[in-house]
Amino acid sequence: IKLDDKDGRLICNDLKAKSVTEHIPIILITGLSYNEISEIDCTADAILRKPFSIANLLRTINDLL
Protein backbone atom coordinates (compact mmCIF):
# COMPACT_ATOMS: atom_id res chain seq x y z
CA ILE A 1 0.00 0.00 0.00
CA LYS A 2 2.73 2.46 0.96
CA LEU A 3 4.71 3.41 -2.12
CA ASP A 4 7.38 6.11 -2.44
CA ASP A 5 5.10 8.91 -3.56
CA LYS A 6 1.73 7.20 -4.04
CA ASP A 7 -0.78 5.15 -2.09
CA GLY A 8 -1.66 1.72 -3.45
CA ARG A 9 -5.25 2.08 -2.27
CA LEU A 10 -5.74 5.15 -4.45
CA ILE A 11 -4.08 3.48 -7.45
CA CYS A 12 -6.34 0.47 -6.90
CA ASN A 13 -9.44 2.66 -6.77
CA ASP A 14 -8.40 4.37 -10.02
CA LEU A 15 -7.94 1.01 -11.75
CA LYS A 16 -11.26 -0.34 -10.46
CA ALA A 17 -13.05 2.83 -11.65
CA LYS A 18 -12.01 2.31 -15.29
CA SER A 19 -14.01 -0.12 -17.42
CA VAL A 20 -10.81 -1.26 -19.17
CA THR A 21 -9.19 -2.43 -15.92
CA GLU A 22 -12.06 -2.96 -13.46
CA HIS A 23 -12.07 -6.74 -14.05
CA ILE A 24 -8.41 -7.23 -13.06
CA PRO A 25 -8.11 -8.76 -9.57
CA ILE A 26 -6.00 -6.62 -7.24
CA ILE A 27 -4.27 -7.89 -4.11
CA LEU A 28 -2.62 -5.31 -1.88
CA ILE A 29 0.17 -6.39 0.47
CA THR A 30 0.96 -4.20 3.47
CA GLY A 31 2.55 -3.92 6.85
CA LEU A 32 -0.06 -1.38 7.95
CA SER A 33 -2.41 -2.11 10.84
CA TYR A 34 -6.13 -2.66 10.23
CA ASN A 35 -6.89 0.88 11.44
CA GLU A 36 -4.31 2.36 9.06
CA ILE A 37 -5.60 0.27 6.15
CA SER A 38 -9.18 1.42 6.71
CA GLU A 39 -8.26 5.14 6.74
CA ILE A 40 -8.79 5.22 2.97
CA ASP A 41 -11.70 3.38 1.36
CA CYS A 42 -10.30 0.77 -1.01
CA THR A 43 -11.84 -1.43 -3.72
CA ALA A 44 -9.10 -4.09 -3.72
CA ASP A 45 -10.22 -7.68 -4.11
CA ALA A 46 -7.97 -8.73 -1.22
CA ILE A 47 -5.55 -7.21 1.25
CA LEU A 48 -2.85 -9.34 2.85
CA ARG A 49 -0.95 -8.17 5.91
CA LYS A 50 2.76 -8.78 6.27
CA PRO A 51 4.14 -11.18 7.13
CA PHE A 52 2.04 -13.50 4.99
CA SER A 53 2.48 -17.12 4.05
CA ILE A 54 3.05 -18.13 0.46
CA ALA A 55 0.26 -20.69 0.89
CA ASN A 56 -2.18 -17.93 1.84
CA LEU A 57 -1.05 -15.76 -1.09
CA LEU A 58 -1.48 -18.65 -3.54
CA ARG A 59 -4.89 -19.52 -2.07
CA THR A 60 -5.98 -15.88 -2.44
CA ILE A 61 -4.77 -15.74 -6.04
CA ASN A 62 -6.54 -19.01 -6.83
CA ASP A 63 -9.78 -17.76 -5.26
CA LEU A 64 -9.67 -14.59 -7.38
CA LEU A 65 -9.00 -16.31 -10.69
GINOR-V11064 format. One record per backbone hydrogen bond with DSSP energy under -0.5 kcal/mol. CO is the residue of the C=O (numbers start at 1). NH is the residue of the N-H. E is the energy in kcal/mol with one decimal. If there is no record, write none. Layout:
CO;NH;E
CO;NH;E
This chain:
1;3;-0.7
1;8;-3.5
6;3;-1.7
7;10;-0.8
7;11;-2.0
8;12;-2.6
9;13;-2.3
10;14;-2.1
11;15;-2.4
12;16;-2.8
13;17;-1.1
14;18;-0.5
15;18;-1.0
18;21;-1.0
18;22;-1.9
21;24;-1.7
26;45;-1.6
26;46;-1.5
28;48;-3.1
30;50;-3.3
33;37;-2.6
34;38;-2.3
36;39;-1.0
37;40;-1.0
46;28;-2.4
48;30;-2.4
53;57;-2.2
54;58;-2.9
55;59;-2.3
56;60;-2.4
57;61;-2.5
58;62;-2.6
59;63;-2.4
60;64;-1.6
61;65;-1.3
